[in-house]
């Protein structure tokens, strides 16, 4: 069998310059999207803590300033139910709202904190204080005041 060159290319491609620009644009968009996702989910995390402690009544006072988040094997964060007050007291949601309500709240909160992962680390990691590992897992205290300030309030 004789090998022949095709009469024309099978398909047309952009120039390397055009392709390089498209790649750069796409990667910048992904980076920007991950940064926005991280900011939004950090604010949502602060909002979840507020809602847990106020029974979803945002106007009520609460005194949580940080919440404990553990890093799973996949790199995503999940809440442990531990938080600290402005006075420095360590508390558990279960102490405040009961075991069942705390478990339900943490389950719901985990759906949001799972987005705080390796892709969004540049956003959440600077808001955290590293705590002692627990069972080989990295553990952090997320500063809720700083997290809440990542998005301007809507008017």
C-alpha positions as CSV (number, residue, x, y, z in Angstrom):
1,X,0.0,0.0,0.0
2,X,1.3,3.4,-0.9
3,X,1.1,6.2,1.6
4,X,0.0,9.5,0.1
5,X,-0.1,13.0,1.6
6,X,-3.6,14.4,2.0
7,X,-4.6,17.0,-0.5
8,X,-5.5,19.4,2.3
9,X,-5.4,19.4,6.1
10,X,-8.2,17.4,7.9
11,X,-9.2,20.5,9.8
12,X,-8.2,24.1,10.3
13,X,-6.6,25.3,13.6
14,X,-6.1,28.8,14.9
15,X,-2.5,30.2,14.7
16,X,-0.3,29.4,17.7
17,X,-0.7,33.0,18.8
18,X,-4.5,32.8,18.7
19,X,-4.5,29.5,20.5
20,X,-2.1,30.8,23.1
21,X,-4.3,33.8,23.7
22,X,-7.4,31.6,24.1
23,X,-5.7,29.4,26.6
24,X,-4.5,32.4,28.6
25,X,-8.0,33.8,28.6
26,X,-9.6,30.6,29.7
27,X,-7.1,30.0,32.5
28,X,-7.5,33.6,33.8
29,X,-11.3,33.0,33.8
30,X,-10.9,29.8,35.8
31,X,-8.6,31.5,38.3
32,X,-11.1,34.4,38.6
33,X,-14.0,32.0,39.0
34,X,-12.2,30.0,41.7
35,X,-11.4,33.3,43.6
36,X,-15.0,34.4,43.4
37,X,-16.3,31.0,44.5
38,X,-13.9,31.0,47.5
39,X,-15.0,34.5,48.5
40,X,-18.7,33.6,48.2
41,X,-18.3,30.3,50.1
42,X,-16.3,32.0,52.9
43,X,-19.1,34.5,53.3
44,X,-21.7,31.7,53.2
45,X,-19.8,29.9,55.9
46,X,-19.9,33.0,58.1
47,X,-23.6,33.3,57.4
48,X,-24.2,29.6,58.3
49,X,-22.6,30.1,61.7
50,X,-24.7,33.2,62.3
51,X,-27.8,31.3,61.2
52,X,-27.0,28.3,63.4
53,X,-26.5,30.6,66.5
54,X,-29.5,32.8,65.8
55,X,-32.0,30.2,64.6
56,X,-32.0,31.8,61.2
57,X,-32.9,35.2,62.6
58,X,-30.1,37.5,61.3
59,X,-31.1,40.4,63.5
60,X,-30.4,38.6,66.7
61,X,-27.0,39.0,68.4
62,X,-24.4,36.3,68.3
63,X,-20.7,36.3,69.4
64,X,-18.9,33.8,67.2
65,X,-15.6,35.1,65.8
66,X,-14.1,31.9,64.4
67,X,-15.2,28.4,63.4
68,X,-13.2,25.2,63.2
69,X,-12.9,23.5,59.8
70,X,-11.1,20.3,59.2
71,X,-9.5,19.4,55.9
72,X,-10.7,16.1,54.4
73,X,-8.5,13.8,52.3
74,X,-9.9,15.4,49.1
75,X,-8.7,18.8,50.2
76,X,-12.1,20.2,51.0
77,X,-13.0,21.7,54.4
78,X,-15.8,20.6,56.7
79,X,-17.1,22.1,59.9
80,X,-16.5,20.2,63.2
81,X,-19.1,22.1,65.2
82,X,-16.6,23.9,67.3
83,X,-16.4,27.7,67.4
84,X,-14.9,30.5,69.5
85,X,-16.5,33.6,70.9
86,X,-15.2,37.1,71.0
87,X,-14.3,36.5,74.6
88,X,-12.1,33.6,73.5
89,X,-14.4,30.9,74.8
90,X,-14.4,27.6,72.9
91,X,-18.0,26.3,72.3
92,X,-19.8,23.6,70.4
93,X,-23.0,24.1,68.4
94,X,-24.4,21.1,70.1
95,X,-24.1,23.0,73.5
96,X,-26.1,25.8,72.1
97,X,-28.8,24.2,70.0
98,X,-28.7,20.5,70.9
99,X,-27.3,17.4,69.3
100,X,-29.8,16.8,66.6
101,X,-30.2,20.4,65.4
102,X,-26.4,20.8,65.5
103,X,-25.9,17.6,63.4
104,X,-28.5,18.8,60.8
105,X,-26.9,22.3,60.7
106,X,-23.4,20.9,60.2
107,X,-24.7,18.6,57.5
108,X,-26.2,21.6,55.7
109,X,-23.1,23.7,56.3
110,X,-20.8,21.0,54.9
111,X,-22.6,21.3,51.6
112,X,-21.1,24.8,51.3
113,X,-17.8,24.4,53.0
114,X,-16.9,21.6,50.6
115,X,-16.3,24.3,48.0
116,X,-13.5,25.6,50.3
117,X,-10.9,23.3,48.8
118,X,-7.6,23.3,47.0
119,X,-9.1,25.3,44.1
120,X,-10.1,28.1,46.5
121,X,-7.2,27.8,48.9
122,X,-5.8,31.2,47.9
123,X,-8.9,32.8,49.3
124,X,-9.7,30.9,52.5
125,X,-6.2,29.9,53.7
126,X,-5.2,33.5,54.6
127,X,-8.4,33.8,56.7
128,X,-7.4,30.8,58.8
129,X,-5.2,30.1,61.8
130,X,-3.7,26.6,61.7
131,X,-4.7,24.5,64.7
132,X,-3.2,21.2,65.8
133,X,-3.9,18.3,63.5
134,X,-6.7,15.9,64.6
135,X,-6.5,12.3,63.6
136,X,-3.9,13.2,60.9
137,X,-6.2,15.9,59.4
138,X,-5.2,19.5,59.1
139,X,-7.6,21.7,61.2
140,X,-8.1,25.5,60.9
141,X,-10.0,28.3,62.7
142,X,-11.6,30.4,60.0
143,X,-11.9,34.1,61.0
144,X,-15.6,34.8,60.5
145,X,-15.3,38.6,60.7
146,X,-12.8,38.6,57.8
147,X,-14.7,36.0,55.9
148,X,-17.9,38.0,56.2
149,X,-16.2,41.0,54.8
150,X,-15.1,39.4,51.5
151,X,-18.2,40.6,49.7
152,X,-19.8,44.0,50.0
153,X,-23.2,44.0,51.5
154,X,-26.1,44.2,49.0
155,X,-28.3,47.3,49.3
